[in-house]
Amino acid sequence: MSDIVIKVENLGKKYIIGHQSKEKYTALRDVISNKVKSLGNLVNPKAKYENPNIEEFWALKDISLDIKQGDRVGIIGRNGAGKSTLLKILSRITEPTTGSIKIKGRVASLLEVGTGFHMELTGRENIFLNGAILGMSKVEIKRKFDEIVAFAEIEQFLDTPVKRYSSGMYVRLAFAVAAHLEPEILIVDEVLAVGDIAFQKKCLGKMEDVSGKEGRTVLFVSHNISSIRKLCNKGLFLEKGKLALDNSTDIEKALFAYQNNRYQSEQLLNLNIDIRSDYHKFIKIDYFKITKICVLDADDNNIYKFHTGDFLKVRIEFICLEKIVSPAFIIGCQSENGIKIFDLSTSPVSGYHINQLKEGEGYIELSIDKLNLLGGTYYFDISLARSGIQRYFTIEQAIRLNIEPTDIYESGFALSQKHGLIPVSHTWNYFLNEAQN
């Protein structure tokens, strides 16, 4: 169809991975054996000799998709799923091993920090260089120049070589160039995480304008679920180099699948609760092991939906191999933007103190009668410390909790983080003074 701007058919990308031999030396027999194999390849080129030190790895396989003009496509998946490889192929940085790609229009890409600019050139010179690469005339670039500089907020450093820019300055300029030089297709990898929160919001707004008002196509990779949901109208979920969900581009299906896949595979977690599966790597002591982390309701059932004001119980099951004196379990909560909301601990300060953990299996529970947080994403860290002396470990973002926007004031409006972080019980009263005669 004429409105399809990217058509991918049976795309695959294979890499050859070399593994170092376990031996630190090469024996004479190995040298002779390798020479014989080389000679055999010359005599019989079709003969196959397996090399145990070489492995084939398919970063992408059997990818087929159509992307239409004006689509805002969120590409999601775990690290190593093939997201960046797909963007590099679509950006013509890497060639595919199999399959074909048809792209209609100019493509501007913002991939990893450090690509796209000549490091010895100034910011000003790189703006004109990138415009020329996109096929724009000098007049066209000049017309957009002031907008780019204003958006990037680097006026003072415009004539400084970009090699002296901080990573945040570099990303600001790189995004401004990519978004303002009028490409038909804008491809953005997760480099925006380098910038500050205000600039990330600014970039998301610009991508919405590029797609919605200007009718251009955006491909966006991010681990930030709220950003994907806000910006994108379609989603692709990559899993082990393949498109999951039967090539569906439904954004909510993709987000649901990604968040179910992201952490532990007990299948008890859904779109609203994620529990980190790799928490063991954070525990640096060998005499204490966490065996399970659960998020439960008042009846000890796994929670599948969560709203402002709901009861919440966090249960941490563990094995203690030797006594720990004056242990302090700490559960901290922070917003998606990293704003700390609370730290709750088993310490004398909190009024609940554990004298010692004894050897054996056990669990500890934190119950919150009403978790008064407005709709949005929150993260819980879990720590174990010795009261007032040392911290043994911290499991960062052990739990991700997505609270549904809730109409807590019964006003017909569901409240989320754009209204703040916590609801406040309050009353308004209006009085009209009578006119004085």
Secondary structure, DSSP 8 states (H G I E B T S, - for coil): -TTEEEEEEEEEEEEEEE---S-SS--HHHHHHHHHHHHHHHH-TT-----TTEEEEEEEEEEEEEEETT-EEEEE-STTSSHHHHHHHHTTSS--SEEEEEE-S-EEEE-STT-SS-TTSBHHHHHHHHHHHTT--HHHHHHHHHHHHHHHT-GGGTTSBGGGS-HHHHHHHHHHHHHHS--SEEEE-GGGGGS-HHHHHHHHHHHHIIIIIT--EEEEE-S-HHHHHHH-SEEEEEETTEE-GGG---HHHHHHHHHHHHS-SSS---SSEEE-S-GGGG---TTEEEEEEEEE-TTS-B----BTT--EEEEEEEEESS-EESEEEEEEEEETT--EEEEEESSGGGT---SEE-SEEEEEEEEES-----BEEEEEEEEEEETTTEEEEEEEEEEEEEEB-B-TTSSS--BBGGG-SS---------------
